[in-house]
Amino acid sequence: MLTLAALLLANAFFVMAEYALVRARSTRLEEMERQGVRGAARARRMLRDPERYIATTQLGITMAGVGMGWVGEPAFAFLLDRVLGVPLRGLGETAARSLSALTAFVLVTFLAVVLSELVPKSLTLDNPERIAVRVARPLELLSRIGRPLVWLLERSAGLVARLLGASGSARRGASYSVQELKLLVEAAQRSGTLEDSERVMLHAVFDFGDLRVREVMVPRTEMVAVPASSTVDELIAIAIEHPYSKFPVYEGTSDQVIGIAHIKDLMRARHGPSQVAAVRGLMREALFVHESLRVQDLLARFRASRQHLAVVLDEFGGTAGLVTLEDLLEEIVGEVSDAFDRTPPLVKRLPDGSALVDGLMLIEEVNQVLGLHLEDSHYDTLAGYMLGRLGRVARLGDEVEGHGMRLRVEAMDGRRIARLSVRPGAPAESPQAPP
């Protein structure tokens, strides 16, 4: 029985060591090493070559399991035969011994599974790093002792695997795909490890590399640009009216941006020794990028050029819009407002159940906020959806109905739809002209 107990403990040790190698995190062990925890450095080294040590644990588990069957079953069968032999004597000697052997097999299996498999696994999964630092030294010693046998078994297994068609090119420490990382983040949020805001931010980081400049830029119709012939006083008036520190400078039309005017340069021109009369004389060279450029590549250009604003060009070389470093940041952390921002909310709910919505709000966002189901494959914004439904240039007061709601143009900015009202309406879809 002492031999059986020793084999149970040995099996439990190898099970704990195997799960510790699989589940322990190198970052956590590194932190424990900095805290001076003994064995943490050795455990980290073992994680760099886990296959070697896992092979040792599997060999140990197999040998301990065989030993438990070899030693435990005959011992239990002998004891049970002594105990059950008399009551079962009426069944015959062969039947009594067979029943004793079967009972011994069940008992040994139960003890092996519970005491040397399930309990060690539960203890290890509760804190794999703590177990890893404790088993590291003896496991390393056993690995050295059993290295020849482990090497022979690994080579034999590799040969058989190749004969069965395995390529043998499995990557050590295989990396996760973006989708797998997102699933891990979702699981961490459900378990309470991450806040919902952290989950949203991490998802934004994962999606950041797929974004194009056209998806984050400010369109040309929303740009605040100044003519190159403007005076310094005129630029000061524009700067006071808008909460920006840089303004695109154009020649002729905003489709021909030729530079960027900085407020700092404006102040120097106004109060410095050299007097500059026109904006053309103080503007700086602009950074031009194509609208199809990936935002992560744009971020690299911002770093290299030490600029925080770029003019976006379309496929014809005209101005499509502009993009700033703040626009890129907002794709990760969400909307960033400073003390000078006076932008009205994109959605303003009214007491009568309707809502005022900014025309540039994305259809997807409108659906999420207001619980609608608008779809349009040709337009991204609510204003674009309205124009598509009307089939013409919008006018103040234009209305369309459909999808259980009614859209009405409430404000125009030139020919652009600035704001719309959304209210419950009829399900039929029919554009209506204003009275």
C-alpha positions in Angstrom: 0.0 0.0 0.0 2.9 2.4 0.7 4.1 1.7 -2.9 0.6 2.5 -4.2 0.5 5.8 -2.2 4.0 6.8 -3.6 2.8 6.1 -7.1 -0.3 8.2 -6.6 1.8 11.1 -5.3 4.2 10.7 -8.2 1.4 10.8 -10.7 -0.1 13.8 -9.0 3.2 15.6 -9.2 3.6 15.0 -12.9 0.0 16.1 -13.6 0.5 19.3 -11.7 3.8 19.9 -13.5 2.2 19.4 -16.9 -0.7 21.7 -16.3 1.6 24.3 -14.7 3.7 24.3 -17.9 0.7 24.7 -20.1 -1.2 27.3 -18.1 1.5 29.4 -16.5 2.0 32.9 -17.9 5.6 34.0 -18.6 4.6 37.6 -17.8 3.4 36.6 -14.3 6.5 34.6 -13.7 8.6 37.5 -14.7 6.8 39.7 -12.2 7.4 37.0 -9.5 11.1 36.9 -10.4 11.3 40.7 -9.9 9.7 40.1 -6.5 12.4 37.6 -5.6 10.3 34.5 -5.6 12.5 31.4 -5.6 12.1 29.2 -8.6 10.4 31.8 -10.8 13.5 32.3 -13.0 13.9 28.5 -13.5 10.2 28.2 -14.3 10.5 31.0 -16.9 13.4 29.1 -18.5 11.3 26.0 -18.7 8.5 27.8 -20.5 11.0 28.6 -23.3 11.2 24.9 -24.1 8.0 23.4 -22.8 7.9 20.4 -25.1 10.9 18.9 -23.5 9.5 19.1 -20.0 6.0 18.1 -21.0 7.5 15.0 -22.6 9.1 14.3 -19.2 5.8 14.7 -17.4 3.9 12.5 -19.9 6.5 9.8 -19.4 6.2 10.1 -15.6 2.4 9.9 -15.8 2.5 6.8 -18.0 5.0 5.0 -15.8 3.1 5.9 -12.6 -0.2 4.8 -14.1 1.3 1.5 -15.2 2.8 1.1 -11.8 -0.5 1.8 -10.0 -2.2 -0.9 -12.1 0.6 -3.3 -11.5 0.9 -2.8 -7.8 -2.5 -1.6 -6.8 -4.9 -4.0 -8.4 -3.3 -7.2 -7.0 -3.0 -5.7 -3.6 -6.6 -4.6 -3.5 -7.8 -7.9 -5.1 -6.0 -9.8 -2.3 -7.5 -7.7 0.4 -11.0 -7.9 -1.1 -10.7 -11.6 -1.6 -10.0 -12.0 2.1 -13.0 -9.8 3.0 -15.5 -11.0 0.4 -14.2 -14.5 0.0 -16.5 -16.0 2.7 -19.7 -14.2 1.7 -19.1 -15.0 -2.0 -18.0 -18.5 -1.5 -21.3 -19.8 -2.6 -20.6 -18.4 -6.1 -17.6 -20.5 -6.5 -13.9 -19.7 -6.2 -13.5 -18.4 -9.7 -16.5 -16.0 -9.5 -15.4 -14.7 -6.1 -11.9 -13.9 -7.3 -13.2 -12.3 -10.5 -15.5 -10.1 -8.6 -12.7 -9.1 -6.2 -10.4 -8.3 -9.1 -13.2 -6.2 -10.8 -13.8 -4.3 -7.5 -10.1 -3.7 -7.1 -9.8 -2.3 -10.6 -12.7 0.1 -10.0 -11.2 1.2 -6.6 -7.7 1.8 -8.1 -9.1 3.6 -11.1 -11.3 5.8 -8.8 -8.3 6.7 -6.5 -6.0 7.3 -9.5 -8.5 9.6 -11.3 -9.6 11.6 -8.2 -6.4 11.8 -6.1 -3.8 11.9 -8.9 -5.6 13.5 -11.8 -8.6 15.7 -10.9 -7.5 17.1 -7.6 -4.0 18.1 -8.8 -5.4 19.6 -11.9 -7.9 21.8 -9.9 -5.1 22.9 -7.6 -2.9 23.8 -10.5 -5.5 25.7 -12.5 -6.3 27.8 -9.5 -2.7 29.2 -9.5 -0.5 27.7 -12.2 2.4 30.1 -11.6 2.6 29.2 -7.9 2.7 25.5 -8.8 5.2 26.1 -11.6 7.8 27.7 -9.3 7.5 24.8 -6.8 7.8 21.9 -9.3 10.5 23.6 -11.5 13.5 22.3 -9.6 12.5 18.6 -9.3 11.1 18.6 -12.8 14.3 20.0 -14.2 16.3 17.3 -12.4 14.0 14.5 -13.6 14.2 15.8 -17.1 18.0 15.6 -17.0 17.9 12.1 -15.7 15.3 10.9 -18.2 16.7 12.9 -21.2 18.0 9.8 -23.1 14.7 8.0 -22.8 12.7 11.1 -23.6 14.9 11.8 -26.6 14.3 8.2 -27.9 10.5 8.5 -27.3 10.3 11.9 -29.1 12.2 10.7 -32.1 10.1 7.5 -32.3 6.9 9.5 -32.1 8.1 11.9 -34.7 9.0 9.1 -37.1 5.5 7.5 -36.6 3.8 10.9 -37.1 5.7 11.5 -40.4 4.7 8.0 -41.6 1.1 9.0 -40.9 1.5 12.2 -43.0 2.2 14.8 -40.4 4.5 17.5 -41.7 6.3 18.2 -38.4 6.2 21.9 -39.0 4.0 22.9 -36.1 5.1 26.2 -34.7 6.3 26.4 -31.1 4.3 29.0 -29.2 1.7 29.5 -32.0 0.4 33.0 -32.2 -3.3 34.0 -32.0 -5.3 35.4 -34.8 -7.0 38.8 -34.4 -10.4 37.0 -34.2 -9.0 34.7 -31.5 -7.7 37.7 -29.5 -11.1 39.3 -29.8 -12.7 36.2 -28.4 -10.2 36.2 -25.5 -11.1 39.8 -24.8 -14.8 39.0 -24.8 -14.2 36.1 -22.4 -12.1 38.4 -20.1 -14.9 41.0 -20.1 -17.6 38.4 -19.3 -15.5 37.1 -16.4 -15.0 40.6 -15.0 -11.3 40.9 -15.7 -11.9 43.7 -18.2 -14.4 46.6 -18.1 -16.7 47.1 -21.0 -14.9 50.3 -22.0 -11.6 48.4 -22.0 -13.1 45.8 -24.2 -14.3 48.4 -26.7 -10.9 50.0 -26.7 -9.0 46.7 -27.3 -11.4 45.8 -30.2 -10.7 49.3 -31.7 -6.9 48.5 -31.5 -7.4 45.2 -33.3 -9.4 46.9 -36.0 -7.1 49.9 -36.3 -4.8 48.2 -38.9 -7.7 47.6 -41.3 -8.9 51.2 -41.4 -8.3 53.5 -44.4 -7.8 57.2 -44.3 -11.1 57.8 -46.1 -12.9 56.2 -43.1 -11.5 58.6 -40.5 -10.9 61.8 -42.4 -13.0 65.0 -42.2 -14.6 65.4 -45.6 -13.8 68.5 -47.7 -17.3 69.9 -47.2 -16.6 70.0 -43.4 -13.1 71.5 -43.7 -12.5 75.0 -42.4 -9.9 76.3 -45.0 -8.7 79.8 -45.8 -7.7 81.4 -49.2 -4.0 82.1 -49.6 -4.8 85.7 -50.3 -6.4 86.2 -46.8 -4.9 88.8 -44.5 -3.6 88.0 -41.1 -6.5 89.8 -39.5 -9.0 87.7 -41.5 -7.3 84.5 -40.4 -7.4 85.7 -36.8 -11.2 86.2 -37.2 -11.6 82.7 -38.5 -9.4 81.2 -35.8 -11.5 82.9 -33.1 -14.7 81.5 -34.7 -13.4 77.9 -34.9 -11.7 75.7 -32.3 -8.7 74.7 -34.4 -5.0 75.4 -34.3 -4.2 74.7 -38.0 -6.0 75.7 -41.1 -5.6 74.4 -44.7 -4.6 77.2 -47.1 -6.0 76.9 -50.7 -5.4 78.6 -54.0 -8.6 79.4 -55.9 -10.8 76.6 -54.4 -10.5 74.2 -51.5 -9.8 71.5 -54.1 -6.3 73.1 -54.4 -4.7 73.1 -50.9 -1.2 74.5 -51.1 -0.2 74.7 -47.4 -1.1 74.8 -43.7 -1.4 77.9 -41.5 -0.5 77.5 -37.9 -1.9 79.7 -35.1 1.6 79.9 -33.6 3.0 81.3 -36.8 0.0 83.7 -36.9 0.9 85.0 -33.5 4.5 85.4 -34.5 3.5 87.3 -37.6 1.3 89.6 -35.6 3.6 90.4 -32.8 7.1 89.6 -34.2 9.6 91.9 -35.8 8.7 90.8 -39.3 5.2 91.9 -40.4 3.5 89.5 -42.8 0.4 90.8 -44.6 -1.1 87.7 -46.2 -1.5 84.1 -45.1 0.6 82.9 -48.0 3.6 84.4 -46.4 3.3 82.4 -43.1 1.9 79.0 -44.3 3.9 75.8 -44.0 4.3 72.9 -46.3 1.4 70.5 -46.1 1.6 66.7 -45.8 -0.5 65.1 -48.6 -1.7 61.5 -48.4 -4.0 59.3 -50.5 -7.4 58.4 -49.2 -6.7 54.7 -49.6 -3.7 54.8 -47.3 -3.9 52.7 -44.1 -4.2 54.6 -40.9 -1.3 52.8 -39.3 0.9 53.9 -42.3 -0.4 57.4 -41.8 0.6 57.3 -38.2 4.2 56.3 -39.2 4.2 59.3 -41.6 3.0 61.6 -38.8 6.0 60.4 -36.7 8.5 60.8 -39.5 7.4 64.3 -40.6 6.6 65.5 -37.1 3.2 66.7 -38.3 -0.2 66.2 -36.8 -2.4 67.0 -39.9 -2.5 65.8 -43.4 -4.4 66.8 -46.5 -6.2 63.8 -48.0 -6.3 63.4 -51.8 -8.8 61.5 -53.9 -8.1 59.3 -56.9 -8.1 62.4 -59.2 -5.6 64.4 -57.1 -8.2 66.7 -55.7 -8.8 67.4 -52.0 -11.0 64.8 -50.4 -10.6 66.1 -46.9 -8.1 66.3 -44.0 -7.1 64.0 -41.2 -5.4 64.7 -37.9 -3.6 62.8 -35.2 -6.6 63.4 -33.0 -8.8 61.6 -35.6 -6.6 58.5 -35.3 -6.6 58.6 -31.5 -10.4 58.8 -31.5 -10.6 55.6 -33.4 -9.2 53.9 -30.4 -10.3 55.9 -27.3 -13.5 57.4 -28.7 -14.6 61.0 -29.1 -12.1 63.4 -27.6 -13.4 66.9 -26.8 -11.3 69.8 -25.5 -12.4 73.0 -23.7 -12.9 74.9 -27.0 -15.1 72.3 -28.7 -18.6 73.6 -29.2 -19.9 70.8 -31.4 -23.6 70.0 -30.7 -24.4 66.4 -29.8 -25.0 64.1 -32.8 -28.3 63.0 -31.4 -30.6 65.2 -29.3 -33.8 63.6 -28.0 -36.9 65.8 -27.8 -39.8 65.6 -25.3 -42.3 64.5 -28.1 -40.3 61.3 -28.7 -38.5 62.5 -31.8 -34.8 63.1 -32.1 -32.6 65.7 -33.9 -29.7 63.9 -35.7 -26.6 65.4 -37.3 -26.7 64.7 -41.0 -23.1 63.4 -40.9 -23.9 60.7 -38.4 -23.3 57.2 -39.8 -26.3 55.1 -40.6 -24.9 52.3 -38.5 -24.6 54.6 -35.4 -28.1 55.9 -36.0 -29.5 52.4 -36.0 -27.6 51.6 -32.7 -28.7 54.7 -30.9 -32.3 54.9 -32.0 -33.0 51.2 -32.5 -33.7 51.6 -36.3 -33.0 49.3 -39.2 -32.0 51.7 -42.0 -29.9 50.2 -44.8 -28.3 51.8 -47.8 -25.4 50.3 -49.8 -24.6 53.6 -51.6 -24.4 56.0 -48.6 -22.7 55.9 -45.2 -24.4 58.9 -43.4 -28.0 59.7 -42.6 -27.8 62.7 -44.9 -26.7 60.5 -47.7 -29.5 58.1 -47.0 -32.0 61.0 -47.2 -30.5 62.2 -50.5 -30.7 58.7 -51.9 -34.4 58.5 -51.0 -35.2 61.9 -52.4 -33.3 61.4 -55.6 -32.5 65.1 -55.8 -30.9 67.9 -53.9 -32.6 68.3 -50.5 -34.6 71.3 -49.4 -35.5 72.5 -46.0 -38.7 70.6 -44.9 -38.3 67.6 -47.2 -39.6 64.4 -45.6 -39.4 60.6 -46.3 -41.2 57.8 -44.5 -40.3 54.2 -44.1 -39.0 51.5 -41.7 -41.5 52.7 -39.1 -40.1 56.3 -38.9 -40.2 59.7 -40.6 -37.2 61.7 -41.6 -37.4 65.5 -42.1 -34.7 68.0 -43.1 -34.5 70.5 -40.3 -31.4 72.5 -41.2 -29.2 73.0 -44.3 -25.7 74.2 -44.7 -25.7 75.4 -48.2 -26.6 72.4 -50.2 -25.7 70.0 -47.5 -28.2 68.5 -45.0 -27.0 69.6 -41.6 -29.6 68.1 -39.3 -32.7 65.9 -39.6 -35.5 65.0 -37.3 -36.4 61.3 -36.7 -39.9 60.6 -35.4 -42.2 57.5 -35.5 -44.1 57.3 -38.8 -45.9 55.1 -41.3 -44.1 52.0 -42.7 -44.7 53.0 -46.3 -41.8 54.6 -48.1 -42.8 57.7 -50.0 -40.7 60.9 -50.5 -42.7 64.0 -49.8 -41.9 67.5 -51.0 -42.3 70.4 -48.5 -45.6 72.3 -48.7 
